[in-house]
Amino acid sequence: MKKYTLIASFKIIPGFEEELKKATIALATETRKETGSELFLIHTRNDSPQTIFFYEIYQSEEAFQQHKAYDYTERYLELLKGRIENDKPEVVLLTALDS
């Protein structure tokens, strides 16, 4: 089965940093419990602490679709609206060079 790998990022609108960072940590905690989630890392940029990056690997595209369907993920994505630039994360799908 082909792994599903992506990076995602967004920039928090000033005033929402603490709220969204706490929510992102909570999302990561829940996502890491998913059977289809192999890796879920969250970071901020050193030169832009209001920018959050995600590096995610799922066992399959189906596992990723399941992740998006969980209540906590849906609530998180709804929370982002009006609190981040463009209202949703930028997502880039990746393909491993050595697979």
Helices and strands as residue ranges (DSSP letters): E 4-11, H 17-31, E 37-45, E 48-58, H 61-69, H 71-80, G 85-87, E 90-94
